[in-house]
Amino acid sequence: MKDQAPPQNDPETMRAMALAAELRVVAGRLIRRLREQADDGDLTTSQKSVVLHLDREGPATVTTLARGLDMRPQSMGAIVSALQVAGLVEGAPDPADGRQTILSLTSACRDMIAAGRAARQDWLFRAIQTKLDREEQGQLAGAIELLKRLADF
């Protein structure tokens, strides 16, 4: 027998729904605050996605990037070209197939990413240190463990 959803008027269900709504709003606010702390230049959302993908997954071809980010290769080519002009991405011939170009982040881009992460980390550290007392910091540590479990769901 398939699991059935609890009735909408069940107090536990209503509490979980309220928690989900509140967590979504608070997480969104926290993410926006963190984004405000780092200067990502004037990168578009698509350009940021490409940079973060290359940072996470390593060097890739335009085709691999397009597939990984669910875009058309032509669109990805335009994004990559803009990133190359900005000095954030560089290409080298694929040793296995000279017709392909392997794209990677430049050291300037890696520095930009590191500086952005450091700025966000510093802001969060200062916020935790100044806004939360020792007991609240302990509660936050417990909440982080719960958030990790939710993230892995």
Backbone as ProteinMPNN parsed JSONL, in Angstrom:
{"seq_chain_A": "MKDQAPPQNDPETMRAMALAAELRVVAGRLIRRLREQADDGDLTTSQKSVVLHLDREGPATVTTLARGLDMRPQSMGAIVSALQVAGLVEGAPDPADGRQTILSLTSACRDMIAAGRAARQDWLFRAIQTKLDREEQGQLAGAIELLKRLADF", "coords_chain_A": {"N_chain_A": [[0.839, -1.185, 0.0], [0.512, 2.212, -0.798], [2.145, 5.06, 0.67], [0.138, 7.376, 2.346], [-0.687, 10.795, 2.227], [-0.816, 12.829, 5.135], [-3.857, 14.178, 6.533], [-4.791, 17.52, 5.626], [-5.663, 19.127, 7.727], [-4.503, 18.129, 9.97], [-2.733, 18.659, 12.953], [0.101, 18.221, 13.148], [0.85, 18.099, 10.476], [0.097, 20.641, 9.627], [1.836, 22.185, 11.174], [4.335, 21.373, 10.158], [4.037, 22.298, 7.542], [3.91, 25.055, 7.997], [6.458, 25.472, 9.108], [8.017, 24.784, 6.868], [7.321, 26.831, 5.077], [8.199, 29.11, 6.494], [10.943, 28.539, 6.78], [11.754, 28.546, 4.088], [11.385, 31.268, 3.427], [13.134, 32.549, 5.269], [15.58, 31.348, 4.58], [15.84, 32.31, 1.981], [16.099, 35.083, 2.497], [18.525, 35.075, 3.936], [20.277, 34.079, 1.993], [20.112, 36.164, 0.102], [21.238, 38.25, 1.628], [23.838, 37.254, 1.985], [24.697, 37.222, -0.678], [24.829, 39.946, -1.146], [27.163, 40.625, 0.105], [29.42, 40.057, -1.37], [31.334, 41.029, -4.185], [30.516, 40.213, -7.253], [31.241, 41.237, -9.606], [29.951, 42.336, -12.707], [28.55, 40.125, -13.574], [26.257, 38.103, -15.37], [23.426, 36.062, -14.463], [23.59, 33.621, -15.852], [26.3, 33.623, -16.582], [27.489, 33.522, -14.038], [26.585, 30.985, -13.303], [28.022, 29.359, -15.081], [30.675, 29.905, -14.313], [30.621, 28.986, -11.647], [30.019, 26.306, -12.116], [32.319, 25.428, -13.506], [34.123, 25.853, -11.452], [33.266, 24.016, -9.512], [33.117, 21.511, -10.916], [35.357, 21.393, -12.516], [37.608, 21.749, -15.403], [36.064, 21.943, -18.681], [34.408, 21.244, -21.817], [32.633, 23.383, -24.169], [30.353, 22.038, -24.996], [30.006, 20.124, -22.963], [29.598, 21.827, -20.783], [27.221, 23.089, -21.637], [25.461, 20.912, -21.66], [25.577, 20.19, -18.941], [24.443, 22.418, -17.744], [22.02, 22.559, -18.862], [21.56, 23.909, -21.376], [21.589, 25.286, -24.729], [24.287, 24.528, -26.927], [25.07, 26.696, -28.58], [24.138, 28.954, -27.216], [25.637, 28.667, -24.894], [28.173, 29.002, -25.944], [28.198, 31.762, -26.498], [28.055, 32.817, -23.921], [30.416, 31.821, -22.787], [32.277, 33.087, -24.446], [31.97, 35.779, -23.661], [32.864, 35.569, -21.036], [35.507, 34.869, -21.509], [36.472, 37.196, -22.754], [36.269, 38.882, -20.587], [38.316, 37.943, -19.1], [38.024, 35.815, -17.354], [37.712, 33.168, -17.982], [39.591, 30.684, -19.666], [40.781, 29.012, -22.611], [42.077, 25.883, -23.799], [43.588, 23.64, -26.137], [42.058, 20.442, -26.446], [43.778, 17.664, -25.371], [43.119, 15.088, -26.164], [41.431, 15.418, -28.307], [41.978, 17.524, -30.658], [40.213, 19.234, -31.947], [38.474, 20.151, -30.118], [37.98, 22.453, -27.401], [39.192, 22.879, -24.193], [37.853, 24.373, -21.438], [38.717, 26.475, -18.728], [38.913, 28.034, -15.472], [40.433, 31.218, -15.022], [43.299, 32.381, -13.158], [42.707, 34.859, -12.12], [39.929, 34.745, -11.999], [39.587, 32.673, -10.155], [40.679, 33.934, -7.934], [38.783, 35.971, -7.62], [36.52, 34.455, -6.96], [37.399, 33.289, -4.558], [37.763, 35.602, -3.001], [35.145, 36.545, -2.869], [33.878, 34.443, -1.498], [35.274, 34.599, 0.911], [34.477, 37.139, 1.801], [31.724, 36.725, 2.216], [31.829, 34.716, 4.162], [33.134, 36.102, 6.219], [31.243, 38.111, 6.79], [29.123, 36.524, 7.718], [30.337, 35.273, 9.92], [30.831, 37.558, 11.552], [28.186, 38.379, 11.973], [27.101, 36.178, 13.363], [28.749, 36.203, 15.618], [28.182, 38.719, 16.774], [25.388, 38.898, 16.959], [24.399, 36.613, 18.18], [24.315, 34.938, 21.295], [26.382, 32.762, 23.361], [24.86, 30.438, 23.993], [22.855, 30.561, 22.011], [24.46, 30.28, 19.772], [25.168, 27.628, 20.095], [22.658, 26.466, 19.708], [22.317, 27.147, 17.066], [24.32, 25.578, 15.898], [23.208, 23.033, 16.281], [20.926, 23.352, 14.704], [22.1, 23.601, 12.22], [22.985, 21.013, 11.758], [20.499, 19.755, 11.429], [19.619, 21.089, 9.136], [21.496, 20.166, 7.308], [20.657, 17.503, 7.115], [18.178, 17.898, 5.928], [19.006, 18.997, 3.49], [20.198, 16.82, 2.318], [18.091, 15.178, 1.706]], "CA_chain_A": [[0.0, 0.0, 0.0], [1.262, 3.449, -0.918], [2.012, 6.009, 1.787], [-0.855, 8.411, 2.094], [-0.386, 12.071, 2.863], [-1.719, 13.099, 6.251], [-4.882, 15.182, 6.225], [-4.319, 18.907, 5.695], [-6.037, 19.767, 8.996], [-3.757, 17.474, 11.034], [-1.843, 19.659, 13.56], [1.507, 17.983, 12.801], [1.008, 18.481, 9.07], [0.012, 22.107, 9.555], [3.074, 22.716, 11.761], [5.406, 21.123, 9.195], [3.823, 23.211, 6.416], [4.297, 26.396, 8.455], [7.92, 25.461, 9.208], [8.556, 24.793, 5.509], [7.136, 28.175, 4.523], [9.071, 30.041, 7.212], [12.327, 28.218, 6.433], [11.981, 29.024, 2.722], [11.503, 32.726, 3.468], [14.359, 32.911, 5.999], [16.723, 30.929, 3.764], [15.924, 33.276, 0.885], [16.648, 36.343, 3.03], [19.923, 34.853, 4.268], [21.006, 33.976, 0.721], [20.223, 37.524, -0.458], [22.215, 38.996, 2.437], [25.169, 36.739, 1.654], [25.039, 37.703, -2.034], [25.159, 41.376, -1.051], [28.47, 40.802, 0.739], [30.526, 39.803, -2.299], [31.25, 41.674, -5.486], [30.692, 39.246, -8.337], [31.367, 42.006, -10.835], [28.68, 42.53, -13.398], [28.232, 38.867, -14.238], [24.851, 37.716, -15.455], [23.122, 34.807, -13.775], [24.136, 32.526, -16.663], [27.757, 33.656, -16.458], [27.796, 33.011, -12.698], [26.352, 29.537, -13.325], [29.146, 28.733, -15.782], [31.855, 30.032, -13.456], [30.465, 28.077, -10.504], [30.103, 24.936, -12.626], [33.736, 25.152, -13.744], [34.782, 25.801, -10.148], [32.867, 22.763, -8.856], [33.32, 20.304, -11.713], [36.643, 21.421, -13.205], [37.603, 22.116, -16.821], [35.042, 21.296, -19.508], [34.168, 21.808, -23.146], [31.376, 24.123, -24.283], [29.272, 21.043, -25.073], [29.818, 19.564, -21.622], [28.97, 22.881, -19.977], [25.836, 23.261, -22.095], [24.705, 19.756, -21.172], [25.519, 20.258, -17.485], [23.612, 23.536, -17.306], [20.769, 22.454, -19.621], [21.489, 25.014, -22.346], [22.038, 24.951, -26.083], [25.711, 24.843, -27.105], [25.227, 28.034, -29.171], [23.964, 29.916, -26.121], [26.786, 28.512, -24.009], [29.311, 29.605, -26.634], [28.144, 33.216, -26.301], [28.364, 33.079, -22.507], [31.845, 31.544, -22.61], [33.022, 34.161, -25.128], [31.944, 36.967, -22.795], [33.734, 35.283, -19.886], [36.886, 34.926, -21.992], [36.794, 38.611, -22.952], [36.406, 39.458, -19.246], [39.506, 37.38, -18.48], [37.645, 34.894, -16.28], [37.793, 31.8, -18.498], [40.561, 30.521, -20.755], [40.648, 27.749, -23.3], [43.275, 25.197, -24.287], [43.19, 22.497, -26.965], [41.864, 19.153, -25.782], [44.85, 16.775, -25.811], [42.541, 13.881, -26.756], [40.727, 15.79, -29.539], [42.412, 18.889, -30.945], [39.106, 20.067, -32.452], [37.738, 20.63, -28.938], [38.687, 23.358, -26.494], [38.888, 22.664, -22.773], [37.733, 25.664, -20.759], [38.983, 26.477, -17.29], [38.918, 29.355, -14.853], [41.733, 31.874, -14.914], [43.674, 32.64, -11.76], [41.955, 36.047, -11.71], [38.583, 34.303, -11.648], [39.698, 31.93, -8.887], [40.875, 34.951, -6.894], [37.485, 36.635, -7.434], [35.671, 33.504, -6.24], [37.917, 33.178, -3.185], [37.479, 36.858, -2.303], [33.704, 36.568, -2.616], [33.582, 33.486, -0.421], [35.838, 35.141, 2.15], [33.624, 38.25, 2.231], [30.483, 36.157, 2.755], [32.179, 34.019, 5.404], [33.427, 37.117, 7.224], [29.974, 38.727, 7.189], [28.369, 35.553, 8.508], [31.055, 35.151, 11.192], [30.556, 38.749, 12.369], [26.767, 38.359, 12.351], [26.934, 35.157, 14.412], [29.467, 36.636, 16.825], [27.577, 39.9, 17.398], [23.937, 38.775, 17.144], [24.017, 35.416, 18.939], [25.138, 34.635, 22.468], [26.987, 31.419, 23.339], [23.799, 29.429, 23.949], [22.228, 30.632, 20.694], [25.413, 29.695, 18.823], [25.002, 26.182, 20.249], [21.4, 26.119, 19.047], [22.575, 27.257, 15.628], [25.08, 24.388, 15.514], [22.231, 21.946, 16.171], [20.063, 23.62, 13.544], [22.885, 23.325, 11.016], [22.925, 19.563, 11.548], [19.185, 19.458, 10.888], [19.584, 21.6, 7.755], [22.276, 19.227, 6.498], [19.805, 16.342, 6.85], [17.178, 18.31, 4.939], [19.689, 19.199, 2.211], [20.516, 15.508, 1.76], [16.838, 14.441, 1.539]], "C_chain_A": [[0.883, 1.247, 0.0], [1.072, 4.323, 0.315], [1.001, 7.077, 1.417], [-0.456, 9.663, 2.852], [-1.346, 12.277, 4.028], [-2.741, 14.174, 5.872], [-4.344, 16.602, 6.451], [-4.64, 19.581, 7.03], [-5.379, 19.109, 10.2], [-2.771, 18.485, 11.624], [-0.369, 19.46, 13.206], [1.797, 18.393, 11.36], [1.01, 20.002, 8.94], [1.292, 22.748, 10.108], [4.239, 22.55, 10.781], [5.276, 22.054, 7.982], [4.244, 24.634, 6.791], [5.817, 26.504, 8.576], [8.56, 25.538, 7.824], [8.453, 26.184, 4.898], [8.088, 29.174, 5.177], [10.545, 29.8, 6.866], [12.668, 28.721, 5.033], [12.195, 30.526, 2.7], [12.817, 33.146, 4.129], [15.596, 32.534, 5.196], [16.919, 31.891, 2.596], [16.531, 34.596, 1.338], [18.13, 36.197, 3.336], [20.77, 34.772, 2.996], [21.174, 35.356, 0.091], [21.243, 38.351, 0.306], [23.634, 38.557, 2.125], [25.611, 37.218, 0.275], [25.437, 39.168, -2.02], [26.589, 41.601, -0.575], [29.631, 40.659, -0.225], [30.274, 40.514, -3.615], [31.547, 40.645, -6.558], [30.873, 39.959, -9.667], [29.996, 42.224, -11.429], [28.284, 41.273, -14.156], [26.726, 38.63, -14.251], [24.654, 36.421, -14.677], [23.707, 33.621, -14.534], [25.654, 32.471, -16.565], [28.195, 33.132, -15.091], [27.637, 31.496, -12.66], [27.515, 28.812, -13.984], [30.393, 28.759, -14.909], [31.772, 29.057, -12.288], [30.546, 26.611, -10.937], [31.566, 24.554, -12.871], [34.507, 25.058, -12.428], [34.515, 24.464, -9.455], [33.343, 21.528, -9.602], [34.67, 20.25, -12.42], [36.489, 21.757, -14.677], [36.605, 21.302, -17.634], [35.0, 21.949, -20.884], [32.862, 22.595, -23.12], [30.203, 23.146, -24.284], [28.967, 20.448, -23.705], [29.156, 20.581, -20.702], [27.504, 23.041, -20.338], [24.961, 22.127, -21.565], [24.511, 19.845, -19.658], [24.61, 21.351, -16.953], [22.306, 23.618, -18.092], [20.548, 23.661, -20.535], [21.866, 24.492, -23.724], [23.515, 25.314, -26.204], [25.953, 26.236, -27.687], [25.107, 29.115, -28.093], [25.159, 29.869, -25.183], [28.022, 29.142, -24.639], [29.357, 31.105, -26.438], [28.516, 33.586, -24.868], [29.859, 32.911, -22.264], [32.687, 32.64, -23.268], [33.089, 35.413, -24.267], [32.858, 36.767, -21.587], [35.209, 35.307, -20.285], [37.335, 36.373, -22.182], [37.025, 39.292, -21.598], [37.634, 38.922, -18.515], [39.224, 36.399, -17.356], [37.766, 33.427, -16.679], [38.823, 31.783, -19.618], [40.388, 29.144, -21.359], [41.993, 27.208, -23.737], [42.813, 24.009, -25.125], [43.071, 21.217, -26.127], [42.954, 18.199, -26.272], [44.326, 15.506, -26.502], [41.863, 14.168, -28.099], [41.019, 17.26, -29.816], [41.331, 19.796, -31.493], [38.333, 20.703, -31.307], [38.619, 21.571, -28.129], [38.232, 23.054, -25.073], [38.935, 24.026, -22.09], [38.019, 25.507, -19.277], [38.979, 27.907, -16.781], [40.33, 29.916, -14.834], [42.056, 32.076, -13.434], [42.945, 33.882, -11.25], [40.536, 35.675, -11.281], [38.597, 33.54, -10.328], [39.898, 32.89, -7.718], [39.556, 35.658, -6.578], [36.546, 35.741, -6.629], [36.099, 33.412, -4.783], [37.604, 34.435, -2.383], [35.995, 36.962, -1.961], [33.314, 35.635, -1.483], [34.087, 34.011, 0.92], [34.971, 36.279, 2.683], [32.324, 37.731, 2.846], [30.733, 35.464, 4.085], [32.418, 35.026, 6.524], [32.141, 37.784, 7.711], [29.198, 37.787, 8.097], [29.01, 35.355, 9.88], [30.734, 36.34, 12.102], [29.104, 38.785, 12.833], [26.521, 37.362, 13.478], [27.551, 35.644, 15.711], [28.765, 37.799, 17.527], [26.091, 39.729, 17.717], [23.521, 37.615, 18.046], [24.93, 35.222, 20.145], [25.603, 33.18, 22.373], [25.933, 30.321, 23.221], [23.125, 29.405, 22.574], [23.164, 30.064, 19.614], [25.359, 28.175, 18.897], [23.729, 25.696, 19.569], [21.57, 26.159, 17.524], [23.346, 26.035, 15.133], [24.147, 23.183, 15.367], [21.331, 22.118, 14.96], [20.801, 23.329, 12.24], [22.873, 21.825, 10.724], [21.578, 19.156, 10.959], [19.07, 19.914, 9.438], [20.383, 20.702, 6.82], [21.418, 18.011, 6.143], [18.726, 16.688, 5.821], [17.797, 18.442, 3.56], [19.998, 17.874, 1.528], [19.285, 14.653, 1.499], [16.631, 14.06, 0.086]], "O_chain_A": [[1.88, 1.314, 0.719], [0.005, 4.338, 0.928], [1.016, 7.61, 0.308], [0.047, 9.596, 3.974], [-2.529, 11.951, 3.937], [-2.492, 14.985, 4.98], [-3.545, 16.84, 7.357], [-3.946, 20.52, 7.42], [-5.662, 19.486, 11.337], [-2.034, 19.118, 10.867], [0.343, 20.44, 12.985], [2.848, 18.958, 11.061], [1.833, 20.572, 8.225], [1.772, 23.743, 9.566], [5.034, 23.471, 10.595], [6.278, 22.539, 7.458], [4.863, 25.332, 5.989], [6.398, 27.517, 8.189], [9.531, 26.269, 7.626], [9.399, 26.66, 4.27], [8.709, 29.987, 4.493], [11.304, 30.752, 6.683], [13.752, 29.263, 4.815], [13.101, 31.009, 2.02], [13.529, 34.003, 3.607], [16.555, 33.303, 5.132], [18.051, 32.243, 2.265], [17.378, 35.165, 0.649], [18.914, 37.095, 3.03], [21.861, 35.34, 2.94], [22.253, 35.686, -0.4], [22.03, 39.077, -0.301], [24.534, 39.389, 2.011], [26.772, 37.579, 0.085], [26.293, 39.587, -2.8], [27.164, 42.659, -0.827], [30.736, 41.107, 0.084], [29.142, 40.589, -4.092], [32.697, 40.252, -6.749], [30.683, 39.365, -10.729], [28.998, 42.287, -10.711], [27.742, 41.353, -15.258], [26.022, 38.914, -13.282], [25.621, 35.769, -14.284], [24.263, 32.71, -13.92], [26.231, 31.388, -16.474], [29.165, 32.381, -14.998], [28.453, 30.798, -12.058], [27.949, 27.766, -13.501], [31.088, 27.751, -14.781], [32.749, 28.377, -11.977], [31.079, 25.775, -10.208], [31.997, 23.468, -12.481], [35.442, 24.265, -12.311], [35.421, 23.857, -8.884], [33.903, 20.608, -9.005], [35.088, 19.186, -12.876], [35.383, 22.019, -15.151], [36.331, 20.14, -17.332], [35.493, 23.06, -21.079], [32.081, 22.49, -22.174], [29.18, 23.397, -23.647], [27.803, 20.289, -23.336], [28.259, 20.239, -19.932], [26.645, 23.12, -19.46], [23.854, 22.362, -21.081], [23.414, 19.604, -19.152], [24.069, 21.239, -15.853], [21.578, 24.606, -18.007], [19.517, 24.332, -20.483], [22.396, 23.389, -23.861], [23.949, 26.316, -25.634], [26.932, 26.891, -27.331], [25.884, 30.07, -28.068], [25.64, 30.907, -24.728], [28.831, 29.752, -23.94], [30.43, 31.671, -26.232], [29.221, 34.57, -24.643], [30.492, 33.748, -21.62], [33.695, 33.07, -22.708], [34.144, 36.037, -24.154], [33.547, 37.697, -21.167], [36.062, 35.715, -19.496], [38.453, 36.731, -21.812], [37.876, 40.174, -21.48], [37.959, 39.395, -17.426], [40.078, 36.17, -16.5], [37.907, 32.552, -15.825], [38.925, 32.721, -20.409], [39.907, 28.22, -20.702], [42.926, 27.963, -24.011], [41.76, 23.433, -24.854], [43.874, 20.958, -25.231], [43.047, 17.947, -27.474], [45.021, 14.921, -27.333], [41.734, 13.272, -28.933], [40.364, 18.14, -29.258], [41.505, 21.015, -31.508], [37.618, 21.685, -31.506], [39.846, 21.488, -28.172], [37.036, 22.981, -24.792], [39.938, 24.736, -22.16], [37.614, 24.527, -18.653], [39.036, 28.862, -17.556], [41.301, 29.181, -14.652], [41.184, 31.954, -12.574], [42.602, 33.953, -10.07], [40.008, 36.226, -10.315], [37.724, 33.735, -9.482], [39.348, 32.681, -6.637], [39.247, 35.915, -5.414], [35.858, 36.212, -5.723], [35.264, 33.453, -3.88], [37.221, 34.348, -1.216], [35.637, 37.421, -0.876], [32.517, 35.993, -0.615], [33.41, 33.883, 1.939], [34.752, 36.373, 3.89], [31.876, 38.237, 3.874], [29.949, 35.603, 5.024], [31.958, 34.828, 7.648], [31.969, 37.998, 8.911], [28.673, 38.206, 9.129], [28.308, 35.278, 10.889], [30.407, 36.161, 13.275], [28.825, 39.18, 13.965], [25.814, 37.668, 14.438], [26.951, 35.515, 16.778], [28.757, 37.855, 18.756], [25.587, 40.354, 18.65], [22.427, 37.624, 18.611], [26.152, 35.326, 20.038], [25.262, 32.465, 21.431], [26.094, 29.383, 22.44], [22.856, 28.33, 22.037], [22.704, 29.442, 18.656], [25.49, 27.501, 17.875], [23.72, 24.643, 18.931], [21.037, 25.318, 16.8], [23.052, 25.514, 14.057], [24.288, 22.402, 14.426], [21.011, 21.149, 14.272], [20.2, 22.864, 11.271], [22.763, 21.418, 9.567], [21.525, 18.297, 10.078], [18.493, 19.214, 8.606], [19.994, 20.497, 5.67], [21.446, 17.54, 5.005], [18.401, 15.877, 4.954], [17.189, 18.046, 2.565], [20.055, 17.806, 0.3], [19.425, 13.497, 1.102], [15.626, 13.433, -0.25]]}, "name": "protein", "num_of_chains": 1, "seq": "MKDQAPPQNDPETMRAMALAAELRVVAGRLIRRLREQADDGDLTTSQKSVVLHLDREGPATVTTLARGLDMRPQSMGAIVSALQVAGLVEGAPDPADGRQTILSLTSACRDMIAAGRAARQDWLFRAIQTKLDREEQGQLAGAIELLKRLADF"}
